[in-house]
Amino acid sequence: MIAWRRAFRRAAIFAVLAGTLWLSLAVLAEAYGAGPPFYGRTTNMDKWASPWPWLAPIDLVAGVAVLLLARSGRRADS
């Protein structure tokens, strides 16, 4: 039973990290573009907004979730 919980916890941690990484990279690629330096930023400068104020809280919540999942695993296994 403990091995199943440990495997589930690891899969949950991986899913949270992979989802957060995918979201962050997709948003940053959309904001900064793939062309010359900061292509997305310079084409429509009046409409451009930095993605960092939205990404930082999402990444922070995901980091806290990963820490809580990892910490709950240590308590349950001991």
Protein Blocks (a to p, Z undefined) as FASTA:
>chain_A
ZZmmmmmmmmmmmmmmmmmmmmmmmmmmmmnopbdehklmmmmmmlgccfklmmmmmmmm
mmmmmmmmmmmmmmmmZZ
